[in-house]
Amino acid sequence: MFFMQDSRIYIGTININTKRDGFVRVVELDKEGDIFIDHSHLNTALQGDTVEVELLGKKEGKNGEMQLFGKITNIVERGRKGYAGTIEHEHGIYFLVPQDKKMYTDILIPEDGLNGAENGMKVIVSIIDWTDHKKSPIGEVITVLGMPGENNAEMLAYALERGFSDKHTDEVNKEANEIKARGISEDDKKGRKDFRNTPTFTIDPIDAKDFDDAISFKKLENGHYEIGVHIADVSYYVKPTSALDEEAIARQTSVYLVDRCIPMLPEVLSNDLCSLVQGQDRLVMSAVLEIDDKGEIFSEWYGRSVINSHRRYTYEDAQKTLDEKVGDFYEELDLLNKLAKVLHKQRFDNGALYLETEEVKFKLDENGVPVDVYIKTRGDTHKLVEEYMLLANEKVSEYITKEQEKVQGEGKSICVYRVHDNPDPDRMHNLDLYIRSLGYKVRFMDGLIPTQDLNDLLMKMEGKPEKDLLQVHITRSMAKAAYSTKNIGHYGLAFKFYSHFTSPIRRYPDVLTHRLLERVIDKDFPKEEERGYFNAMCLQASRREKEASDAERGSIKYKQVEYMSVRVGEEFVGTVSGVSDWGIYVEEKKSKCEGMVKIRDLGDDFYVYDQKNMRVFGEKTGTEWKIGTKVQIKVKSANLDLRVIDYELV
C-alpha cells in the first residue's frame, strides 16, 4: 500500500545497513521514525554523511507498520574524511576494498593518487570526486598503514578513517612544548585556594598515564566532612583561538583503542603538566562540598585551586588498603567509601537505572596479538571514584545554571549539559517482549518500564548468563546520551542537572564546562548571542564521541576475531545472544566473542525462526534455542577480513 504526501526537504544523518539501504534520522520527524532510503536513491550518500533528503511519502512495511521513505538530494557533509581498506590491482586499475561492511562501493585510485602505496597494502583513502552514483568514486591515498594483519596498521585504521590522527600538528606541538617549558610559576598559583596540605590522592587504572581527577578529604570540627573533587585545569593552558584549542575542537575526545590511547591533547600536557601526578604542585578546578554521613550537603565552593597529590593509587592498591584496613590514608578511604555507598543508594532511590556492563580487556604479546582475554572487574574503589565524579558533575551543572538564572531568569542560562532523554515507547515495548521471552514480567506504565522494575529484575538475575544480555538489550532500548544546551535532565542517572566536568584532559565538553564555571564565578555570564556557538560545540562533541566509540568497538571486535582465529576447533561454553532467520548468535562466556551458528549447521531438521517468541526451533525434534540458552560450541572459522566468527554446536 502506498500513500503520498507533500514533498519536503529535511537534513539528517544517514545510517547504511548491511543490505545497502539507508535510514535518515531527522530530528523534526523523531516521533514518526527514520526515513527509509532505498539503495537506488542513495545518490552517493555513505555511512554517517549529513544529507538532504526529500520525503516522498509513506508505505506499508513488512510488519504492517507505516514507513516514511525518501531520496537523497544532496550531500551536505561527508561523515568521514578517509576510508580504510586494502589496495587491489586488477586489469591495470587500482582500487580500495573498504574494511567497513557498510561502505557499499570500491574507490578507484589513479596511479598518481597512490602516494607510495602498493598492491595489497592497508591504507586510508580520501574521496576526491564522486558526483555520479552510477560510477565508482575517485580517491587518493592519504596514509599508508602497512600490510593487512599488522597490529599497528589494523588498530590505526579504525582511528584514522574517522579523522583521529595519531600525530598532532607542528603548531600544536610547538604551543604545548612552550607551555610545558614555562611550567608552573608562583604567579600561576596566586589567587587560588590552597589544598596542598589537605590529604589528597588519585585513584586510576594501573596503566593510566593521564590523571584528570583527585579527591581530597578532611574531617571538620562540626562532624561533617569536606570533600574536594579536583580536576586538571586544562582551560588555564588551552586558550580559545589557540592552535591547541582548534585541534581539540576538531578531535573533541581522546580515543582508547585496545592497545593505545590517541590523546586529544599532546602528551606533554595530557600525561605531564596537566596530569595530577604524585608529589607535584598542580593547577586544578575544584568542587568542594561540606557533607555529612547521610549524604546531605551543607555548603559548596567552586573555583581555581592548587593541589599536590599525596598518593597515586591504582584501583587495586586502594582496594587492598580497604580490604586489609591498613595503609596510607586508610581512614580517609574508608569514610569516603562508606559515604559513596550512601550516595549510591540515594541515586537509585531517586530512580537511577542500574547498568553495569562488562568490559573486555586483552593481554597482548609483543606483536599486539591477543594471548588472553579477561573481564575487567569493578570493586568498591571503582564505584567510590564514580560516585564522587557523578556528584561533582551534577553539582557543577546545577551551580552554573542557577547562578545565571538568579540574574537572567529561568531558562535563560547557557550550559553544556550531558542529557539523556526518556526512552522511546516502541523500544520499551520491544524490551518488554524480550523480558517476557526470558520468562519474566515487569510493569509497563505510560510507555515506560519503571526503572525500579528493571533494577529489581537485574538483581533477581544476578549470576545468570542472560543478565549480561538483558543489560545489553536495556541499553539498546534507551535513548542515546548527548551534549546539549537544552536541559532535559539525565534519565539514566535520574539527575535534573548534569554536565561533564571531571575529564577535561580527554573530553572537550569538560573544557567548555570549566570555562563556563569560571565565567559564572566571575559574574561574566555568557550572552544569548553565544548560544549558537555552544549549540554547535554540543553537536560536534556528540558526533565525535560516537565516531570515537565506533573506533574503539571496532578495535575490540578485531581483537576478538583475532583471538578466536588461532582457536579454530577448540570448544567453549557460550550463551545464545540473538536469533535470526540466518541462525543463532552465541557469545562465548569468557572472551565475550560473539559469533554465529548458521541454520544449516544446527543439525538434521527443518529449523524455523519464530520472531514473535524470539526463538529458533526444529519442526521435527522440537529442539529450540532462545536468547539466554546455554550451549557448548566449537570454533568453526574466524574471518579477520570480514570481522566475523562462525561457531558450531557440540
C-alpha positions as CSV (number, residue, x, y, z in Angstrom):
1,M,0.0,0.0,0.0
2,F,1.3,3.5,-0.9
3,F,0.4,6.9,0.4
4,M,1.7,10.2,-1.0
5,Q,2.1,13.4,1.0
6,D,3.6,16.9,0.3
7,S,7.3,16.6,-0.6
8,R,9.6,18.2,2.0
9,I,13.4,18.5,2.3
10,Y,15.0,17.6,5.6
11,I,18.6,17.4,6.8
12,G,19.8,14.5,8.9
13,T,22.5,11.8,9.3
14,I,22.3,8.6,7.3
15,N,22.9,5.1,8.6
16,I,23.5,2.4,6.0
17,N,22.5,-1.2,6.8
18,T,24.1,-4.4,5.6
19,K,21.6,-4.7,2.8
20,R,22.9,-1.3,1.4
21,D,19.7,0.6,2.2
22,G,19.8,3.7,4.3
23,F,17.8,5.3,7.1
24,V,18.0,9.0,7.8
25,R,17.3,10.2,11.3
26,V,15.6,13.6,11.2
27,V,15.0,15.5,14.5
28,E,11.7,17.0,13.3
29,L,10.3,13.6,12.5
30,D,11.5,11.8,15.6
31,K,8.1,10.5,16.6
32,E,7.4,9.1,13.1
33,G,10.7,7.3,12.8
34,D,13.6,7.3,10.4
35,I,13.2,8.0,6.6
36,F,13.9,4.8,4.6
37,I,16.2,5.3,1.6
38,D,16.3,2.5,-1.0
39,H,19.8,1.8,-2.3
40,S,18.8,3.2,-5.7
41,H,18.0,6.6,-4.1
42,L,21.2,7.0,-2.0
43,N,22.7,9.3,-4.7
44,T,26.4,8.7,-3.4
45,A,25.4,9.0,0.3
46,L,27.7,7.0,2.6
47,Q,27.5,5.9,6.2
48,G,27.5,8.8,8.6
49,D,27.1,11.5,6.0
50,T,25.0,14.6,6.7
51,V,22.4,14.7,3.9
52,E,19.4,16.5,2.4
53,V,16.6,14.1,2.0
54,E,13.4,14.6,0.1
55,L,10.4,13.0,1.8
56,L,8.4,11.2,-0.9
57,G,5.7,9.6,1.2
58,K,4.8,6.6,3.3
59,K,4.4,2.9,2.5
60,E,3.4,-0.1,4.4
61,G,6.3,-2.2,5.7
62,K,6.5,-6.0,6.0
63,N,5.2,-5.8,9.6
64,G,2.2,-3.7,8.6
65,E,3.7,-0.5,10.1
66,M,3.8,2.7,8.1
67,Q,7.4,3.6,7.0
68,L,8.5,7.1,5.7
69,F,10.6,6.9,2.6
70,G,12.5,9.3,0.5
71,K,15.6,10.0,-1.6
72,I,18.8,11.8,-1.1
73,T,19.1,15.1,-2.9
74,N,22.4,16.5,-1.7
75,I,25.4,15.6,0.4
76,V,25.8,18.3,3.0
77,E,29.0,16.9,4.6
78,R,30.8,13.6,4.4
79,G,30.8,11.7,7.7
80,R,34.4,10.6,7.2
81,K,37.5,12.3,5.8
82,G,39.0,8.9,4.9
83,Y,38.2,5.2,4.3
84,A,40.3,2.3,5.5
85,G,40.9,-0.7,3.3
86,T,43.2,-2.7,1.1
87,I,44.6,-1.7,-2.2
88,E,43.9,-4.2,-5.0
89,H,45.1,-4.1,-8.6
90,E,43.2,-5.8,-11.5
91,H,43.3,-5.2,-15.2
92,G,45.5,-2.2,-14.8
93,I,43.2,-0.5,-12.3
94,Y,43.9,0.2,-8.7
95,F,41.0,0.4,-6.2
96,L,40.3,0.3,-2.5
97,V,38.4,-2.6,-1.0
98,P,36.9,-0.9,2.2
99,Q,37.1,-2.7,5.5
100,D,33.8,-1.3,6.6
101,K,30.9,-3.5,5.5
102,K,28.6,-0.5,5.4
103,M,30.8,1.1,2.7
104,Y,29.0,-0.3,-0.3
105,T,31.4,0.7,-3.1
106,D,35.0,0.3,-4.0
107,I,37.0,3.5,-4.6
108,L,39.1,3.8,-7.8
109,I,42.6,5.2,-7.3
110,P,44.6,6.7,-10.2
111,E,48.3,5.8,-10.2
112,D,49.2,9.4,-9.4
113,G,47.0,9.1,-6.3
114,L,48.7,6.0,-4.8
115,N,51.3,8.1,-3.0
116,G,53.7,5.2,-2.5
117,A,51.0,2.6,-1.8
118,E,51.4,-0.8,-3.4
119,N,49.0,-3.7,-4.2
120,G,47.9,-5.5,-1.1
121,M,48.7,-2.6,1.3
122,K,46.4,-1.3,4.0
123,V,45.8,2.4,3.5
124,I,43.5,5.3,4.2
125,V,41.9,6.8,1.1
126,S,40.1,10.1,0.7
127,I,37.3,10.6,-1.9
128,I,38.2,13.5,-4.2
129,D,35.5,13.2,-6.8
130,W,32.1,11.5,-6.8
131,T,29.0,13.1,-8.3
132,D,27.5,10.2,-10.4
133,H,26.2,7.4,-8.2
134,K,26.3,5.1,-11.3
135,K,30.1,5.3,-11.3
136,S,32.7,4.5,-8.7
137,P,34.1,7.3,-6.6
138,I,37.7,8.5,-7.3
139,G,40.1,8.7,-4.4
140,E,43.7,9.2,-3.4
141,V,45.8,7.6,-0.7
142,I,46.4,9.9,2.3
143,T,48.0,7.4,4.6
144,V,49.9,4.2,4.1
145,L,49.4,2.0,7.1
146,G,51.3,-1.2,6.3
147,M,50.2,-4.7,5.4
148,P,46.9,-6.2,6.5
149,G,47.1,-8.2,9.7
150,E,49.9,-6.0,11.1
151,N,48.8,-4.8,14.5
152,N,49.7,-1.2,14.0
153,A,48.1,-1.0,10.7
154,E,44.8,-2.6,11.8
155,M,44.5,-0.5,15.0
156,L,45.3,2.8,13.5
157,A,42.9,2.2,10.6
158,Y,39.9,2.4,13.0
159,A,41.0,5.8,14.3
160,L,42.4,7.4,11.2
161,E,39.4,6.8,8.9
162,R,37.3,8.6,11.5
163,G,39.7,11.6,11.5
164,F,41.6,10.9,14.7
165,S,45.2,11.3,13.8
166,D,47.9,9.7,16.0
167,K,50.0,12.8,15.4
168,H,49.5,16.5,16.4
169,T,50.4,19.3,14.1
170,D,53.7,21.0,14.4
171,E,52.0,24.2,15.5
172,V,50.1,22.4,18.2
173,N,53.2,20.6,19.5
174,K,55.1,23.9,19.5
175,E,52.4,25.6,21.7
176,A,52.3,22.6,24.0
177,N,56.1,22.4,24.4
178,E,56.3,26.1,25.1
179,I,53.6,25.8,27.9
180,K,55.4,22.8,29.3
181,A,58.8,24.6,29.3
182,R,57.2,27.5,31.1
183,G,55.9,25.2,33.8
184,I,54.0,26.3,36.9
185,S,55.2,29.5,38.5
186,E,54.3,31.1,41.8
187,D,52.3,33.7,39.8
188,D,50.2,30.9,38.4
189,K,49.2,29.9,42.0
190,K,48.2,33.4,43.1
191,G,44.5,33.8,43.9
192,R,44.0,30.1,44.0
193,K,42.7,28.2,47.1
194,D,45.5,26.1,48.5
195,F,44.7,22.4,49.2
196,R,48.3,21.2,49.3
197,N,48.2,20.3,53.0
198,T,44.8,18.5,52.7
199,P,45.1,14.7,52.3
200,T,44.6,14.3,48.5
201,F,45.1,11.3,46.2
202,T,44.3,10.0,42.7
203,I,42.8,6.5,42.0
204,D,43.2,5.3,38.5
205,P,43.8,2.1,36.4
206,I,47.2,0.6,36.7
207,D,48.1,1.6,33.1
208,A,46.8,5.1,33.3
209,K,49.1,8.0,32.3
210,D,46.8,11.0,32.4
211,F,45.3,11.7,35.8
212,D,42.3,14.1,35.4
213,D,40.9,13.9,38.9
214,A,41.9,13.8,42.5
215,I,39.9,13.6,45.7
216,S,40.7,15.4,49.0
217,F,39.2,14.6,52.3
218,K,39.1,16.4,55.7
219,K,37.1,15.9,58.8
220,L,35.5,19.1,60.1
221,E,35.0,20.1,63.7
222,N,31.2,20.0,63.4
223,G,31.4,16.3,62.5
224,H,30.9,16.9,58.8
225,Y,33.3,16.1,56.0
226,E,35.0,18.4,53.5
227,I,35.3,16.5,50.2
228,G,37.1,18.1,47.3
229,V,36.9,16.9,43.7
230,H,39.9,18.5,42.0
231,I,40.1,18.4,38.2
232,A,43.1,19.3,36.0
233,D,42.8,22.9,35.0
234,V,43.2,22.3,31.2
235,S,41.3,25.5,30.3
236,Y,44.1,27.6,32.0
237,Y,46.5,26.3,29.4
238,V,44.3,25.7,26.4
239,K,43.1,29.2,25.4
240,P,40.3,30.0,22.8
241,T,41.5,30.5,19.2
242,S,44.9,28.9,20.0
243,A,46.2,26.1,17.8
244,L,45.7,23.7,20.8
245,D,42.1,24.8,21.1
246,E,41.3,24.5,17.4
247,E,42.7,20.9,17.3
248,A,40.9,20.0,20.5
249,I,37.7,21.2,19.0
250,A,38.3,19.1,15.9
251,R,39.0,16.0,18.0
252,Q,36.6,16.6,20.9
253,T,37.8,13.4,22.6
254,S,40.7,11.0,23.2
255,V,40.3,7.6,21.5
256,Y,41.0,4.5,23.5
257,L,41.8,1.5,21.2
258,V,42.7,-1.9,22.5
259,D,46.4,-1.3,22.7
260,R,46.8,2.5,22.8
261,C,45.3,5.9,23.6
262,I,45.2,8.6,20.9
263,P,45.1,11.7,23.1
264,M,43.1,14.8,22.5
265,L,46.0,16.9,23.7
266,P,49.7,16.4,23.2
267,E,51.3,14.1,25.9
268,V,53.5,16.9,27.3
269,L,50.2,18.3,28.6
270,S,47.9,15.2,29.0
271,N,50.5,13.0,30.7
272,D,52.6,15.7,32.3
273,L,51.8,19.3,33.1
274,C,48.0,18.8,33.3
275,S,48.2,15.4,34.9
276,L,47.8,15.3,38.6
277,V,50.9,13.3,39.3
278,Q,52.0,12.5,42.8
279,G,54.3,14.9,44.6
280,Q,53.9,17.8,42.1
281,D,52.1,21.1,42.5
282,R,49.2,21.1,40.0
283,L,46.6,23.7,39.0
284,V,43.0,22.5,39.3
285,M,39.4,23.5,39.1
286,S,37.7,22.3,42.3
287,A,34.2,21.4,43.5
288,V,34.4,21.3,47.4
289,L,31.4,20.1,49.3
290,E,30.6,20.1,53.0
291,I,28.7,16.9,53.6
292,D,27.5,14.7,56.4
293,D,27.5,10.9,56.7
294,K,23.8,10.8,55.5
295,G,24.9,12.5,52.2
296,E,23.3,15.9,53.0
297,I,25.2,18.8,51.5
298,F,25.6,21.9,53.8
299,S,27.9,24.1,51.7
300,E,29.5,24.3,48.3
301,W,32.6,26.1,46.9
302,Y,33.8,26.1,43.3
303,G,36.9,27.7,41.9
304,R,40.5,27.5,40.9
305,S,42.9,25.8,43.3
306,V,46.3,24.3,43.7
307,I,46.9,20.7,45.0
308,N,49.8,18.3,45.5
309,S,48.7,14.7,45.3
310,H,50.0,12.7,48.3
311,R,49.4,9.3,46.7
312,R,48.9,7.8,43.3
313,Y,46.7,4.9,43.9
314,T,45.8,2.2,41.4
315,Y,42.3,0.8,41.9
316,E,43.9,-2.4,43.1
317,D,46.2,-0.7,45.6
318,A,43.2,1.3,47.1
319,Q,41.1,-1.8,47.2
320,K,43.9,-3.7,49.1
321,T,44.1,-0.8,51.6
322,L,40.3,-1.0,52.2
323,D,40.3,-4.8,52.4
324,E,43.3,-5.1,54.8
325,K,42.2,-2.0,56.8
326,V,45.7,-0.6,56.9
327,G,47.9,1.6,54.8
328,D,48.2,5.2,53.6
329,F,45.0,7.2,54.0
330,Y,43.0,4.1,55.1
331,E,40.7,6.2,57.4
332,E,40.0,8.7,54.6
333,L,39.4,5.9,52.0
334,D,37.2,4.0,54.4
335,L,35.0,7.1,55.2
336,L,34.9,8.1,51.5
337,N,33.8,4.5,50.7
338,K,31.0,4.4,53.3
339,L,29.7,7.8,52.1
340,A,29.9,6.7,48.4
341,K,27.6,3.8,49.3
342,V,25.1,6.3,50.8
343,L,25.3,8.4,47.7
344,H,24.9,5.3,45.5
345,K,21.7,4.3,47.4
346,Q,20.3,7.8,47.2
347,R,20.7,7.8,43.4
348,F,18.8,4.5,42.9
349,D,16.1,5.5,45.4
350,N,15.6,8.6,43.1
351,G,15.1,6.4,40.1
352,A,18.6,5.9,38.6
353,L,19.0,2.9,36.3
354,Y,21.5,0.2,37.4
355,L,23.5,-0.9,34.4
356,E,27.0,-2.4,34.9
357,T,28.0,-3.9,31.6
358,E,31.2,-6.0,31.5
359,E,34.3,-4.5,29.9
360,V,36.5,-6.8,27.8
361,K,40.3,-6.4,28.2
362,F,43.1,-8.1,26.3
363,K,46.5,-9.4,27.2
364,L,48.7,-8.8,24.1
365,D,52.1,-10.2,23.2
366,E,55.0,-8.0,21.9
367,N,53.4,-8.1,18.4
368,G,50.0,-7.0,19.6
369,V,48.5,-10.5,19.2
370,P,45.9,-11.3,22.0
371,V,47.1,-14.2,24.1
372,D,44.4,-13.9,26.7
373,V,41.0,-12.1,27.3
374,Y,39.5,-11.2,30.6
375,I,36.7,-9.2,32.0
376,K,37.6,-6.0,33.9
377,T,36.4,-6.3,37.5
378,R,34.8,-3.4,39.4
379,G,35.4,-3.2,43.1
380,D,34.4,-0.7,45.7
381,T,37.2,1.7,44.7
382,H,35.8,1.9,41.1
383,K,32.4,2.7,42.5
384,L,33.8,5.2,45.0
385,V,35.5,7.3,42.3
386,E,32.4,7.1,40.1
387,E,30.1,8.4,42.8
388,Y,32.2,11.5,43.6
389,M,32.7,12.2,39.9
390,L,28.9,12.0,39.3
391,L,28.3,14.2,42.3
392,A,30.7,16.8,41.1
393,N,29.3,16.7,37.6
394,E,25.8,17.2,39.0
395,K,26.6,20.0,41.4
396,V,28.7,22.0,39.0
397,S,26.0,21.8,36.4
398,E,23.4,22.9,38.9
399,Y,25.6,25.8,40.1
400,I,26.3,27.1,36.6
401,T,22.6,27.0,35.8
402,K,21.1,28.5,38.9
403,E,23.7,31.3,39.3
404,Q,22.8,32.6,35.9
405,E,19.1,32.2,36.5
406,K,19.2,34.3,39.6
407,V,20.1,37.2,37.4
408,Q,18.8,36.4,33.9
409,G,15.7,34.4,34.8
410,E,14.6,30.8,34.5
411,G,15.5,29.1,31.2
412,K,18.0,31.9,30.2
413,S,21.2,30.1,31.4
414,I,23.8,28.7,29.0
415,C,25.4,25.4,30.0
416,V,26.8,22.4,28.2
417,Y,24.6,19.7,29.6
418,R,25.1,15.9,29.2
419,V,21.4,14.9,28.6
420,H,19.7,11.6,28.4
421,D,16.1,11.6,27.1
422,N,13.3,9.3,28.1
423,P,13.2,6.0,26.1
424,D,11.1,5.7,23.0
425,P,7.8,3.8,23.9
426,D,8.2,1.4,20.9
427,R,11.7,0.4,22.1
428,M,10.3,0.0,25.6
429,H,7.6,-2.3,24.2
430,N,10.2,-4.4,22.4
431,L,12.2,-4.6,25.6
432,D,9.0,-5.8,27.4
433,L,8.5,-8.5,24.8
434,Y,12.2,-9.6,25.2
435,I,11.9,-9.7,29.0
436,R,8.7,-11.9,28.7
437,S,10.6,-14.2,26.3
438,L,13.1,-14.8,29.1
439,G,10.2,-15.8,31.4
440,Y,10.0,-12.7,33.5
441,K,7.3,-9.9,33.8
442,V,7.6,-6.2,34.5
443,R,5.1,-3.4,34.7
444,F,4.5,-1.3,31.5
445,M,3.2,2.1,32.5
446,D,2.7,5.2,30.3
447,G,5.0,3.8,27.6
448,L,7.8,3.1,30.1
449,I,9.0,0.2,32.2
450,P,9.7,1.7,35.7
451,T,13.4,1.8,36.4
452,Q,12.8,0.2,39.7
453,D,11.3,-2.9,37.9
454,L,14.4,-3.1,35.7
455,N,16.7,-2.7,38.7
456,D,14.8,-5.4,40.6
457,L,14.9,-7.8,37.6
458,L,18.7,-7.3,37.2
459,M,19.2,-8.1,40.8
460,K,17.0,-11.2,40.5
461,M,19.1,-12.4,37.6
462,E,22.4,-11.9,39.3
463,G,24.7,-14.8,38.4
464,K,22.6,-15.9,35.5
465,P,24.2,-15.8,32.0
466,E,21.2,-13.9,30.5
467,K,21.8,-11.0,32.8
468,D,24.5,-9.5,30.7
469,L,22.4,-9.9,27.6
470,L,19.5,-8.2,29.3
471,Q,21.7,-5.3,30.2
472,V,22.7,-5.0,26.5
473,H,19.0,-5.0,25.5
474,I,18.2,-2.4,28.1
475,T,21.0,-0.2,26.8
476,R,19.8,-0.6,23.2
477,S,16.3,0.4,24.2
478,M,17.5,3.7,25.8
479,A,17.9,7.0,24.0
480,K,21.5,8.0,23.3
481,A,23.1,10.4,25.8
482,A,24.3,13.5,24.1
483,Y,25.5,17.1,24.7
484,S,23.0,20.0,24.5
485,T,22.4,23.5,25.8
486,K,18.8,22.5,26.4
487,N,18.5,20.9,29.8
488,I,16.1,17.9,29.7
489,G,17.8,16.1,32.5
490,H,19.5,12.7,32.6
491,Y,17.1,9.8,32.6
492,G,19.6,7.0,33.3
493,L,21.2,8.8,36.2
494,A,17.9,10.4,37.4
495,F,19.6,13.8,37.6
496,K,17.8,17.1,36.9
497,F,21.2,18.8,36.2
498,Y,24.2,17.0,34.7
499,S,27.3,18.2,32.8
500,H,30.7,16.7,32.1
501,F,33.3,18.5,34.3
502,T,35.7,15.8,35.5
503,S,37.7,14.8,32.4
504,P,39.0,17.9,30.5
505,I,42.2,16.1,29.5
506,R,40.3,13.7,27.3
507,R,37.0,15.5,26.6
508,Y,36.4,18.9,25.1
509,P,32.9,19.5,26.6
510,D,34.6,19.4,30.0
511,V,36.9,22.2,28.9
512,L,33.8,24.2,27.9
513,T,32.2,23.5,31.3
514,H,35.4,24.7,33.1
515,R,35.3,28.0,31.1
516,L,31.6,28.5,31.8
517,L,32.2,27.8,35.5
518,E,34.9,30.4,35.7
519,R,32.7,33.0,33.9
520,V,29.8,32.3,36.3
521,I,32.1,32.7,39.3
522,D,33.3,36.0,37.9
523,K,29.7,37.0,37.1
524,D,30.7,37.3,33.4
525,F,27.6,35.4,32.3
526,P,27.5,34.1,28.7
527,K,25.3,36.1,26.5
528,E,22.3,34.9,24.5
529,E,24.1,35.5,21.2
530,E,26.7,32.9,22.3
531,R,24.2,30.1,22.4
532,G,24.7,29.3,18.7
533,Y,28.4,28.7,19.3
534,F,27.7,26.3,22.3
535,N,24.9,24.6,20.3
536,A,27.5,23.9,17.5
537,M,30.0,22.6,20.0
538,C,27.4,20.3,21.5
539,L,26.6,18.8,18.1
540,Q,30.3,18.4,17.2
541,A,31.0,16.8,20.6
542,S,28.1,14.3,20.2
543,R,29.2,13.4,16.7
544,R,32.8,12.9,17.5
545,E,32.0,10.9,20.6
546,K,30.1,8.4,18.5
547,E,32.9,8.2,16.0
548,A,35.5,7.6,18.8
549,S,33.2,4.9,20.2
550,D,32.9,3.2,16.8
551,A,36.7,3.2,16.5
552,E,37.0,1.7,20.0
553,R,34.4,-1.0,19.4
554,G,35.9,-1.8,16.0
555,S,39.4,-2.4,17.6
556,I,37.8,-4.7,20.2
557,K,35.9,-6.7,17.6
558,Y,39.0,-7.2,15.6
559,K,41.0,-8.5,18.6
560,Q,38.1,-10.8,19.5
561,V,38.1,-12.3,16.0
562,E,42.0,-12.5,16.0
563,Y,41.8,-14.2,19.4
564,M,39.5,-16.9,18.0
565,S,41.3,-17.2,14.7
566,V,44.0,-19.3,16.3
567,R,41.5,-21.4,18.3
568,V,39.6,-23.0,15.4
569,G,38.5,-26.4,16.5
570,E,38.6,-25.6,20.2
571,E,35.5,-25.9,22.4
572,F,33.9,-23.2,24.6
573,V,30.9,-22.6,26.7
574,G,28.5,-19.9,25.3
575,T,25.2,-18.3,25.6
576,V,22.7,-17.6,22.8
577,S,22.8,-13.8,22.4
578,G,20.4,-13.4,19.5
579,V,18.3,-15.3,16.9
580,S,17.5,-14.6,13.3
581,D,16.4,-16.3,10.2
582,W,20.1,-16.9,9.4
583,G,20.9,-18.8,12.6
584,I,21.7,-18.2,16.2
585,Y,24.2,-15.8,17.6
586,V,26.3,-17.1,20.5
587,E,28.5,-15.2,22.9
588,E,31.5,-17.1,24.3
589,K,31.4,-16.9,28.1
590,K,35.0,-15.7,28.9
591,S,36.0,-13.6,25.9
592,K,32.5,-12.3,25.0
593,C,33.4,-13.1,21.4
594,E,30.1,-13.3,19.5
595,G,29.7,-15.5,16.5
596,M,27.0,-17.2,14.6
597,V,25.9,-20.8,14.3
598,K,24.3,-20.9,10.9
599,I,20.9,-22.5,10.3
600,R,22.5,-25.2,8.1
601,D,24.9,-26.1,10.9
602,L,22.2,-26.7,13.6
603,G,21.5,-30.3,12.6
604,D,19.3,-32.6,10.6
605,D,16.0,-30.9,10.9
606,F,13.9,-28.1,9.4
607,Y,14.5,-25.0,11.5
608,V,12.1,-22.1,11.8
609,Y,12.8,-18.6,13.0
610,D,9.9,-17.6,15.3
611,Q,10.3,-13.8,15.5
612,K,7.4,-13.2,17.9
613,N,8.8,-15.5,20.6
614,M,12.4,-14.8,19.7
615,R,13.5,-18.4,19.2
616,V,14.7,-20.8,16.5
617,F,13.2,-24.3,16.7
618,G,13.3,-27.6,14.8
619,E,9.9,-28.7,13.4
620,K,10.7,-32.5,13.8
621,T,12.6,-32.6,17.1
622,G,11.1,-29.5,18.8
623,T,14.6,-28.5,19.9
624,E,14.7,-24.8,20.4
625,W,17.2,-22.0,21.1
626,K,16.2,-18.8,22.8
627,I,18.2,-15.8,24.0
628,G,19.9,-16.9,27.2
629,T,20.2,-20.6,26.3
630,K,23.5,-22.1,27.4
631,V,25.3,-24.0,24.7
632,Q,28.6,-25.9,24.1
633,I,30.3,-24.5,20.9
634,K,33.3,-25.2,18.7
635,V,35.1,-22.5,16.7
636,K,34.4,-23.4,13.0
637,S,36.2,-20.3,11.5
638,A,37.2,-16.8,12.1
639,N,37.5,-14.3,9.2
640,L,39.6,-11.3,10.0
641,D,38.8,-9.6,6.7
642,L,35.0,-9.7,7.5
643,R,35.4,-9.5,11.3
644,V,33.1,-12.5,11.8
645,I,33.3,-15.7,13.8
646,D,31.4,-18.9,12.9
647,Y,30.7,-21.4,15.6
648,E,29.1,-24.9,15.5
649,L,27.3,-26.7,18.3
650,V,29.0,-29.6,20.0
